[in-house]
Amino acid sequence: MRFHDDRRPPPPELLGLARRWRTERQLGRLARLPAAAAGTARFAVLGDVEPSRFWIWRRLFNREGVFPRQMAAIRAAPAAFVVQLGDMVEKGRPERYARFLRQLRRADLGRPYLTVIGNHDRSRPNGSSHSTLYRRLFGRANYAFDHAGTRFVVLDSSARRLTAAQRRWLRLVLDAPGRKVVFTHMPPAHLGLWGGVGPAHAIGGFTGGAREFSEIVSAARVSRVYMGHVHAFGVQDYRGVRYVLTGGGGSALFPSGAADRFHHFLAVECGPAGVRERVHALDGRSFEIPAAPVILPAHDGPRSWRRFLGSTWAGA
């Protein structure tokens, strides 16, 4: 089928592919699941999966078939739902979305799959762009839902900023009792631990409204902020909130200024005892993220962990 790249309605074939994966439909599926035992939410978090627009990056920094392998591993995980942190496609064109949706259908995941919009999911990955096609296919780019005693918030940072309206909305949805978790594509740039060197990731996070964002999630006592965009893994504790970078869903692992670059996903358990995450690497290894404040030294792979006890790493 032939596609176009403007703001006109997408072709009916593409709308048919996307119908199953619209956010409202996925949330409806989640709401019909049996109540989680003892108020514990179990879910998987997958970072950026677009294989790269440029063949040289794919050849040098990526491998074939990462996304299907990640889906197979998640299918075996005890997760009620999956959150994909954006950059599903190399560029927000209809034919790219069609290919991704076919892959998702073939994965036969058997559980709700919720999406976060990334900068690559917009009409252009960088510079002036719009999110018209994403919203026509999936629905809202900012949304919240409750599951197993936890409020989950999906926040659109794909334009490298949070508007004043988004920040007002975020304050309102986080004004709730109980545990709170936020998913967004880009890290706040002022954290300073992640971000780019060189042209591949000249901007490692969003800037507009970033400090206000950290103030809001700290005041609301958010348990976790999960982010992608930088194709790596990392953890940082800042003003009482733990930020977890998990951008290794399947995109190219090019040099990004981050220490640990490997393909992986997270299996998360969020309940009365707190939040626990297990990192599952593509090679089959896994490890649990320590509860103590953590910084990643400049070594490769999951073995590069070093604990820092007694103080919180602010990174800024």
Contacts in CASP RR format, 6 or more apart in sequence:
PFRMAT RR
TARGET T0000
AUTHOR 0000-0000-0000
METHOD contacts of the structure
MODEL  1
MRFHDDRRPPPPELLGLARRWRTERQLGRLARLPAAAAGTARFAVLGDVE
PSRFWIWRRLFNREGVFPRQMAAIRAAPAAFVVQLGDMVEKGRPERYARF
LRQLRRADLGRPYLTVIGNHDRSRPNGSSHSTLYRRLFGRANYAFDHAGT
RFVVLDSSARRLTAAQRRWLRLVLDAPGRKVVFTHMPPAHLGLWGGVGPA
HAIGGFTGGAREFSEIVSAARVSRVYMGHVHAFGVQDYRGVRYVLTGGGG
SALFPSGAADRFHHFLAVECGPAGVRERVHALDGRSFEIPAAPVILPAHD
GPRSWRRFLGSTWAGA
1 11 0 8 1.000
1 13 0 8 1.000
1 14 0 8 1.000
1 98 0 8 1.000
2 11 0 8 1.000
3 11 0 8 1.000
3 14 0 8 1.000
3 93 0 8 1.000
3 94 0 8 1.000
3 95 0 8 1.000
3 98 0 8 1.000
4 94 0 8 1.000
5 92 0 8 1.000
5 93 0 8 1.000
5 94 0 8 1.000
5 123 0 8 1.000
7 130 0 8 1.000
7 132 0 8 1.000
9 15 0 8 1.000
9 136 0 8 1.000
10 18 0 8 1.000
10 94 0 8 1.000
10 133 0 8 1.000
10 136 0 8 1.000
10 137 0 8 1.000
11 94 0 8 1.000
13 98 0 8 1.000
14 94 0 8 1.000
14 97 0 8 1.000
14 98 0 8 1.000
14 101 0 8 1.000
14 137 0 8 1.000
15 136 0 8 1.000
15 137 0 8 1.000
17 97 0 8 1.000
17 98 0 8 1.000
17 101 0 8 1.000
17 102 0 8 1.000
17 105 0 8 1.000
18 97 0 8 1.000
18 101 0 8 1.000
18 137 0 8 1.000
18 138 0 8 1.000
19 25 0 8 1.000
20 105 0 8 1.000
21 101 0 8 1.000
21 104 0 8 1.000
21 113 0 8 1.000
21 115 0 8 1.000
21 137 0 8 1.000
21 138 0 8 1.000
22 137 0 8 1.000
22 138 0 8 1.000
22 139 0 8 1.000
23 114 0 8 1.000
23 115 0 8 1.000
23 138 0 8 1.000
23 139 0 8 1.000
23 140 0 8 1.000
23 143 0 8 1.000
24 139 0 8 1.000
26 81 0 8 1.000
26 112 0 8 1.000
26 113 0 8 1.000
26 114 0 8 1.000
27 112 0 8 1.000
27 114 0 8 1.000
27 143 0 8 1.000
27 145 0 8 1.000
28 112 0 8 1.000
29 111 0 8 1.000
29 112 0 8 1.000
30 80 0 8 1.000
30 81 0 8 1.000
30 112 0 8 1.000
30 145 0 8 1.000
30 147 0 8 1.000
33 80 0 8 1.000
35 148 0 8 1.000
36 42 0 8 1.000
36 80 0 8 1.000
36 147 0 8 1.000
36 148 0 8 1.000
36 149 0 8 1.000
38 271 0 8 1.000
38 272 0 8 1.000
39 148 0 8 1.000
39 149 0 8 1.000
39 271 0 8 1.000
39 272 0 8 1.000
40 148 0 8 1.000
40 269 0 8 1.000
40 270 0 8 1.000
40 271 0 8 1.000
40 272 0 8 1.000
41 80 0 8 1.000
41 147 0 8 1.000
41 148 0 8 1.000
41 149 0 8 1.000
41 150 0 8 1.000
41 268 0 8 1.000
41 269 0 8 1.000
41 270 0 8 1.000
41 271 0 8 1.000
42 78 0 8 1.000
42 79 0 8 1.000
42 80 0 8 1.000
42 267 0 8 1.000
42 268 0 8 1.000
42 269 0 8 1.000
42 270 0 8 1.000
43 79 0 8 1.000
43 80 0 8 1.000
43 81 0 8 1.000
43 82 0 8 1.000
43 83 0 8 1.000
43 268 0 8 1.000
43 270 0 8 1.000
44 74 0 8 1.000
44 77 0 8 1.000
44 79 0 8 1.000
44 81 0 8 1.000
44 82 0 8 1.000
44 83 0 8 1.000
44 265 0 8 1.000
44 266 0 8 1.000
44 267 0 8 1.000
44 268 0 8 1.000
45 82 0 8 1.000
45 83 0 8 1.000
45 85 0 8 1.000
45 183 0 8 1.000
45 226 0 8 1.000
45 244 0 8 1.000
45 246 0 8 1.000
45 265 0 8 1.000
45 266 0 8 1.000
45 268 0 8 1.000
46 70 0 8 1.000
46 74 0 8 1.000
46 82 0 8 1.000
46 83 0 8 1.000
46 84 0 8 1.000
46 85 0 8 1.000
46 246 0 8 1.000
46 249 0 8 1.000
46 265 0 8 1.000
46 266 0 8 1.000
47 84 0 8 1.000
47 85 0 8 1.000
47 86 0 8 1.000
47 87 0 8 1.000
47 228 0 8 1.000
47 246 0 8 1.000
47 247 0 8 1.000
47 248 0 8 1.000
47 249 0 8 1.000
47 250 0 8 1.000
47 251 0 8 1.000
47 265 0 8 1.000
48 85 0 8 1.000
48 86 0 8 1.000
48 87 0 8 1.000
48 120 0 8 1.000
48 228 0 8 1.000
48 229 0 8 1.000
48 231 0 8 1.000
48 247 0 8 1.000
48 248 0 8 1.000
48 249 0 8 1.000
48 250 0 8 1.000
48 251 0 8 1.000
49 66 0 8 1.000
49 67 0 8 1.000
49 70 0 8 1.000
49 84 0 8 1.000
49 86 0 8 1.000
49 87 0 8 1.000
49 88 0 8 1.000
49 100 0 8 1.000
49 249 0 8 1.000
49 250 0 8 1.000
49 251 0 8 1.000
50 87 0 8 1.000
50 88 0 8 1.000
50 89 0 8 1.000
50 90 0 8 1.000
50 96 0 8 1.000
50 120 0 8 1.000
50 250 0 8 1.000
50 251 0 8 1.000
51 58 0 8 1.000
51 62 0 8 1.000
51 66 0 8 1.000
51 67 0 8 1.000
51 90 0 8 1.000
51 250 0 8 1.000
51 251 0 8 1.000
51 252 0 8 1.000
52 58 0 8 1.000
52 61 0 8 1.000
52 62 0 8 1.000
52 90 0 8 1.000
52 251 0 8 1.000
52 252 0 8 1.000
53 90 0 8 1.000
53 91 0 8 1.000
53 125 0 8 1.000
57 200 0 8 1.000
57 252 0 8 1.000
57 254 0 8 1.000
58 252 0 8 1.000
60 252 0 8 1.000
60 254 0 8 1.000
61 252 0 8 1.000
61 253 0 8 1.000
61 254 0 8 1.000
62 250 0 8 1.000
62 251 0 8 1.000
62 252 0 8 1.000
62 253 0 8 1.000
66 249 0 8 1.000
66 250 0 8 1.000
66 263 0 8 1.000
66 282 0 8 1.000
67 103 0 8 1.000
67 249 0 8 1.000
67 250 0 8 1.000
68 103 0 8 1.000
68 106 0 8 1.000
68 107 0 8 1.000
69 282 0 8 1.000
70 249 0 8 1.000
70 250 0 8 1.000
70 263 0 8 1.000
70 265 0 8 1.000
70 282 0 8 1.000
71 104 0 8 1.000
71 107 0 8 1.000
71 109 0 8 1.000
72 107 0 8 1.000
73 265 0 8 1.000
73 280 0 8 1.000
73 282 0 8 1.000
73 284 0 8 1.000
74 82 0 8 1.000
74 109 0 8 1.000
74 265 0 8 1.000
75 107 0 8 1.000
75 108 0 8 1.000
75 109 0 8 1.000
75 110 0 8 1.000
77 267 0 8 1.000
77 280 0 8 1.000
78 267 0 8 1.000
79 111 0 8 1.000
79 267 0 8 1.000
79 268 0 8 1.000
80 111 0 8 1.000
80 112 0 8 1.000
80 147 0 8 1.000
80 148 0 8 1.000
81 111 0 8 1.000
81 112 0 8 1.000
81 113 0 8 1.000
81 114 0 8 1.000
81 147 0 8 1.000
82 109 0 8 1.000
82 111 0 8 1.000
82 112 0 8 1.000
82 113 0 8 1.000
82 114 0 8 1.000
83 114 0 8 1.000
83 115 0 8 1.000
83 116 0 8 1.000
83 152 0 8 1.000
83 154 0 8 1.000
83 183 0 8 1.000
83 226 0 8 1.000
84 113 0 8 1.000
84 114 0 8 1.000
84 115 0 8 1.000
84 116 0 8 1.000
85 116 0 8 1.000
85 118 0 8 1.000
85 183 0 8 1.000
85 184 0 8 1.000
85 185 0 8 1.000
85 226 0 8 1.000
85 227 0 8 1.000
85 228 0 8 1.000
85 229 0 8 1.000
85 246 0 8 1.000
85 247 0 8 1.000
86 115 0 8 1.000
86 116 0 8 1.000
86 117 0 8 1.000
86 118 0 8 1.000
86 120 0 8 1.000
86 121 0 8 1.000
86 158 0 8 1.000
86 185 0 8 1.000
86 228 0 8 1.000
87 118 0 8 1.000
87 119 0 8 1.000
87 120 0 8 1.000
87 121 0 8 1.000
87 185 0 8 1.000
87 228 0 8 1.000
87 229 0 8 1.000
87 251 0 8 1.000
88 97 0 8 1.000
88 100 0 8 1.000
88 115 0 8 1.000
88 118 0 8 1.000
88 120 0 8 1.000
88 121 0 8 1.000
89 96 0 8 1.000
89 97 0 8 1.000
89 99 0 8 1.000
89 100 0 8 1.000
89 120 0 8 1.000
89 121 0 8 1.000
90 96 0 8 1.000
90 120 0 8 1.000
90 125 0 8 1.000
91 120 0 8 1.000
91 123 0 8 1.000
91 124 0 8 1.000
91 125 0 8 1.000
92 120 0 8 1.000
92 121 0 8 1.000
92 122 0 8 1.000
92 123 0 8 1.000
92 133 0 8 1.000
92 134 0 8 1.000
93 133 0 8 1.000
94 133 0 8 1.000
97 133 0 8 1.000
97 137 0 8 1.000
104 113 0 8 1.000
114 154 0 8 1.000
115 138 0 8 1.000
116 154 0 8 1.000
116 155 0 8 1.000
116 156 0 8 1.000
116 183 0 8 1.000
116 184 0 8 1.000
116 185 0 8 1.000
117 131 0 8 1.000
117 134 0 8 1.000
117 138 0 8 1.000
117 141 0 8 1.000
117 156 0 8 1.000
117 158 0 8 1.000
117 185 0 8 1.000
118 157 0 8 1.000
118 158 0 8 1.000
118 185 0 8 1.000
118 186 0 8 1.000
118 229 0 8 1.000
119 125 0 8 1.000
119 126 0 8 1.000
119 129 0 8 1.000
119 158 0 8 1.000
119 159 0 8 1.000
119 160 0 8 1.000
119 185 0 8 1.000
119 186 0 8 1.000
119 229 0 8 1.000
121 131 0 8 1.000
121 134 0 8 1.000
121 158 0 8 1.000
122 129 0 8 1.000
122 130 0 8 1.000
122 131 0 8 1.000
122 134 0 8 1.000
122 158 0 8 1.000
122 159 0 8 1.000
123 129 0 8 1.000
123 130 0 8 1.000
123 131 0 8 1.000
123 132 0 8 1.000
123 133 0 8 1.000
129 159 0 8 1.000
131 141 0 8 1.000
131 156 0 8 1.000
131 158 0 8 1.000
131 159 0 8 1.000
134 141 0 8 1.000
135 141 0 8 1.000
141 154 0 8 1.000
141 156 0 8 1.000
141 158 0 8 1.000
142 154 0 8 1.000
142 155 0 8 1.000
142 156 0 8 1.000
142 166 0 8 1.000
142 169 0 8 1.000
143 153 0 8 1.000
143 154 0 8 1.000
144 151 0 8 1.000
144 152 0 8 1.000
144 153 0 8 1.000
144 154 0 8 1.000
144 173 0 8 1.000
145 151 0 8 1.000
145 152 0 8 1.000
146 152 0 8 1.000
148 270 0 8 1.000
148 271 0 8 1.000
149 178 0 8 1.000
149 179 0 8 1.000
149 271 0 8 1.000
150 178 0 8 1.000
150 179 0 8 1.000
150 180 0 8 1.000
150 181 0 8 1.000
150 270 0 8 1.000
150 271 0 8 1.000
151 173 0 8 1.000
151 174 0 8 1.000
151 176 0 8 1.000
151 178 0 8 1.000
151 179 0 8 1.000
151 180 0 8 1.000
151 181 0 8 1.000
152 180 0 8 1.000
152 181 0 8 1.000
152 182 0 8 1.000
152 183 0 8 1.000
153 170 0 8 1.000
153 173 0 8 1.000
153 174 0 8 1.000
153 180 0 8 1.000
153 181 0 8 1.000
153 182 0 8 1.000
153 183 0 8 1.000
154 182 0 8 1.000
154 183 0 8 1.000
154 184 0 8 1.000
155 162 0 8 1.000
155 166 0 8 1.000
155 170 0 8 1.000
155 182 0 8 1.000
155 183 0 8 1.000
155 184 0 8 1.000
156 166 0 8 1.000
156 184 0 8 1.000
156 185 0 8 1.000
157 184 0 8 1.000
157 185 0 8 1.000
157 186 0 8 1.000
157 205 0 8 1.000
157 206 0 8 1.000
158 185 0 8 1.000
158 186 0 8 1.000
159 206 0 8 1.000
160 186 0 8 1.000
160 203 0 8 1.000
160 205 0 8 1.000
160 206 0 8 1.000
160 207 0 8 1.000
160 208 0 8 1.000
161 206 0 8 1.000
161 207 0 8 1.000
161 208 0 8 1.000
161 209 0 8 1.000
162 170 0 8 1.000
162 206 0 8 1.000
162 208 0 8 1.000
162 209 0 8 1.000
162 210 0 8 1.000
162 212 0 8 1.000
162 213 0 8 1.000
167 209 0 8 1.000
167 212 0 8 1.000
167 213 0 8 1.000
167 216 0 8 1.000
170 213 0 8 1.000
170 216 0 8 1.000
171 216 0 8 1.000
171 220 0 8 1.000
174 180 0 8 1.000
174 216 0 8 1.000
174 217 0 8 1.000
174 220 0 8 1.000
174 222 0 8 1.000
175 220 0 8 1.000
179 223 0 8 1.000
179 270 0 8 1.000
179 271 0 8 1.000
179 274 0 8 1.000
179 275 0 8 1.000
180 220 0 8 1.000
180 221 0 8 1.000
180 222 0 8 1.000
180 223 0 8 1.000
181 222 0 8 1.000
181 223 0 8 1.000
181 224 0 8 1.000
181 225 0 8 1.000
181 226 0 8 1.000
181 270 0 8 1.000
181 275 0 8 1.000
182 217 0 8 1.000
182 222 0 8 1.000
182 224 0 8 1.000
182 225 0 8 1.000
182 226 0 8 1.000
183 225 0 8 1.000
183 226 0 8 1.000
183 227 0 8 1.000
184 225 0 8 1.000
184 226 0 8 1.000
184 227 0 8 1.000
185 227 0 8 1.000
185 228 0 8 1.000
185 229 0 8 1.000
186 204 0 8 1.000
186 205 0 8 1.000
186 206 0 8 1.000
186 227 0 8 1.000
186 228 0 8 1.000
186 229 0 8 1.000
187 194 0 8 1.000
187 195 0 8 1.000
187 204 0 8 1.000
187 205 0 8 1.000
187 206 0 8 1.000
187 227 0 8 1.000
187 228 0 8 1.000
187 229 0 8 1.000
187 230 0 8 1.000
187 243 0 8 1.000
187 245 0 8 1.000
188 205 0 8 1.000
188 206 0 8 1.000
188 210 0 8 1.000
188 211 0 8 1.000
188 213 0 8 1.000
188 214 0 8 1.000
188 243 0 8 1.000
189 195 0 8 1.000
189 203 0 8 1.000
189 204 0 8 1.000
189 205 0 8 1.000
189 206 0 8 1.000
189 207 0 8 1.000
189 210 0 8 1.000
190 207 0 8 1.000
190 210 0 8 1.000
190 211 0 8 1.000
190 214 0 8 1.000
190 316 0 8 1.000
191 214 0 8 1.000
191 236 0 8 1.000
191 238 0 8 1.000
191 243 0 8 1.000
191 315 0 8 1.000
191 316 0 8 1.000
192 315 0 8 1.000
192 316 0 8 1.000
193 234 0 8 1.000
193 236 0 8 1.000
193 258 0 8 1.000
193 295 0 8 1.000
193 313 0 8 1.000
193 315 0 8 1.000
194 204 0 8 1.000
194 205 0 8 1.000
194 230 0 8 1.000
194 232 0 8 1.000
194 234 0 8 1.000
194 245 0 8 1.000
194 256 0 8 1.000
194 257 0 8 1.000
194 258 0 8 1.000
195 201 0 8 1.000
195 203 0 8 1.000
195 204 0 8 1.000
195 205 0 8 1.000
195 230 0 8 1.000
195 256 0 8 1.000
195 257 0 8 1.000
195 258 0 8 1.000
196 202 0 8 1.000
196 203 0 8 1.000
196 204 0 8 1.000
196 230 0 8 1.000
196 256 0 8 1.000
196 257 0 8 1.000
196 258 0 8 1.000
197 255 0 8 1.000
197 256 0 8 1.000
197 257 0 8 1.000
198 255 0 8 1.000
200 254 0 8 1.000
200 255 0 8 1.000
200 256 0 8 1.000
201 229 0 8 1.000
201 230 0 8 1.000
201 231 0 8 1.000
201 254 0 8 1.000
201 256 0 8 1.000
201 257 0 8 1.000
204 229 0 8 1.000
204 230 0 8 1.000
204 256 0 8 1.000
205 229 0 8 1.000
205 230 0 8 1.000
214 238 0 8 1.000
214 239 0 8 1.000
214 241 0 8 1.000
215 239 0 8 1.000
217 225 0 8 1.000
217 241 0 8 1.000
218 238 0 8 1.000
218 239 0 8 1.000
218 240 0 8 1.000
218 241 0 8 1.000
221 240 0 8 1.000
221 241 0 8 1.000
222 241 0 8 1.000
223 241 0 8 1.000
223 242 0 8 1.000
223 270 0 8 1.000
223 274 0 8 1.000
223 275 0 8 1.000
224 241 0 8 1.000
224 242 0 8 1.000
224 243 0 8 1.000
224 244 0 8 1.000
224 268 0 8 1.000
224 270 0 8 1.000
224 275 0 8 1.000
225 241 0 8 1.000
225 242 0 8 1.000
225 243 0 8 1.000
225 244 0 8 1.000
226 244 0 8 1.000
226 246 0 8 1.000
226 266 0 8 1.000
227 243 0 8 1.000
227 244 0 8 1.000
227 245 0 8 1.000
227 246 0 8 1.000
227 247 0 8 1.000
228 245 0 8 1.000
228 246 0 8 1.000
228 247 0 8 1.000
228 248 0 8 1.000
229 247 0 8 1.000
230 245 0 8 1.000
230 247 0 8 1.000
230 256 0 8 1.000
230 257 0 8 1.000
230 258 0 8 1.000
231 247 0 8 1.000
231 248 0 8 1.000
231 249 0 8 1.000
231 250 0 8 1.000
231 251 0 8 1.000
231 252 0 8 1.000
231 253 0 8 1.000
231 254 0 8 1.000
231 256 0 8 1.000
231 258 0 8 1.000
231 261 0 8 1.000
232 245 0 8 1.000
232 247 0 8 1.000
232 248 0 8 1.000
232 253 0 8 1.000
232 256 0 8 1.000
232 257 0 8 1.000
232 258 0 8 1.000
232 259 0 8 1.000
232 260 0 8 1.000
232 261 0 8 1.000
232 262 0 8 1.000
233 245 0 8 1.000
233 246 0 8 1.000
233 247 0 8 1.000
233 248 0 8 1.000
233 258 0 8 1.000
233 260 0 8 1.000
233 261 0 8 1.000
233 262 0 8 1.000
233 264 0 8 1.000
233 279 0 8 1.000
233 296 0 8 1.000
233 302 0 8 1.000
234 244 0 8 1.000
234 245 0 8 1.000
234 246 0 8 1.000
234 258 0 8 1.000
234 259 0 8 1.000
234 260 0 8 1.000
234 294 0 8 1.000
234 296 0 8 1.000
235 242 0 8 1.000
235 243 0 8 1.000
235 244 0 8 1.000
235 245 0 8 1.000
235 289 0 8 1.000
235 294 0 8 1.000
235 295 0 8 1.000
235 296 0 8 1.000
236 242 0 8 1.000
236 243 0 8 1.000
236 245 0 8 1.000
236 294 0 8 1.000
236 295 0 8 1.000
236 313 0 8 1.000
236 314 0 8 1.000
236 315 0 8 1.000
237 243 0 8 1.000
237 293 0 8 1.000
237 294 0 8 1.000
237 312 0 8 1.000
237 313 0 8 1.000
237 314 0 8 1.000
238 312 0 8 1.000
238 314 0 8 1.000
238 315 0 8 1.000
238 316 0 8 1.000
239 314 0 8 1.000
240 312 0 8 1.000
242 275 0 8 1.000
244 266 0 8 1.000
244 277 0 8 1.000
244 289 0 8 1.000
245 258 0 8 1.000
246 264 0 8 1.000
246 265 0 8 1.000
246 266 0 8 1.000
246 279 0 8 1.000
248 261 0 8 1.000
248 262 0 8 1.000
248 263 0 8 1.000
248 264 0 8 1.000
248 265 0 8 1.000
249 263 0 8 1.000
249 264 0 8 1.000
249 265 0 8 1.000
250 263 0 8 1.000
253 261 0 8 1.000
253 262 0 8 1.000
253 263 0 8 1.000
258 296 0 8 1.000
259 296 0 8 1.000
259 297 0 8 1.000
259 298 0 8 1.000
259 299 0 8 1.000
259 304 0 8 1.000
260 296 0 8 1.000
260 299 0 8 1.000
260 300 0 8 1.000
260 301 0 8 1.000
260 302 0 8 1.000
260 304 0 8 1.000
261 300 0 8 1.000
261 301 0 8 1.000
262 281 0 8 1.000
262 282 0 8 1.000
262 283 0 8 1.000
262 300 0 8 1.000
262 301 0 8 1.000
262 302 0 8 1.000
263 281 0 8 1.000
263 282 0 8 1.000
264 279 0 8 1.000
264 280 0 8 1.000
264 281 0 8 1.000
264 282 0 8 1.000
264 302 0 8 1.000
265 279 0 8 1.000
265 280 0 8 1.000
266 277 0 8 1.000
266 278 0 8 1.000
266 279 0 8 1.000
266 280 0 8 1.000
267 277 0 8 1.000
267 278 0 8 1.000
267 280 0 8 1.000
268 275 0 8 1.000
268 276 0 8 1.000
268 277 0 8 1.000
268 278 0 8 1.000
269 275 0 8 1.000
269 276 0 8 1.000
269 277 0 8 1.000
270 276 0 8 1.000
276 288 0 8 1.000
276 289 0 8 1.000
277 288 0 8 1.000
277 289 0 8 1.000
278 286 0 8 1.000
278 287 0 8 1.000
278 288 0 8 1.000
278 289 0 8 1.000
279 286 0 8 1.000
279 287 0 8 1.000
279 288 0 8 1.000
279 289 0 8 1.000
279 302 0 8 1.000
280 286 0 8 1.000
281 301 0 8 1.000
281 302 0 8 1.000
285 302 0 8 1.000
287 302 0 8 1.000
287 305 0 8 1.000
290 305 0 8 1.000
290 307 0 8 1.000
292 307 0 8 1.000
292 308 0 8 1.000
292 309 0 8 1.000
292 310 0 8 1.000
293 308 0 8 1.000
293 309 0 8 1.000
293 310 0 8 1.000
293 311 0 8 1.000
293 312 0 8 1.000
293 313 0 8 1.000
294 305 0 8 1.000
294 306 0 8 1.000
294 307 0 8 1.000
294 308 0 8 1.000
294 313 0 8 1.000
295 306 0 8 1.000
295 308 0 8 1.000
295 313 0 8 1.000
295 315 0 8 1.000
296 304 0 8 1.000
296 305 0 8 1.000
296 306 0 8 1.000
297 304 0 8 1.000
297 306 0 8 1.000
298 304 0 8 1.000
END
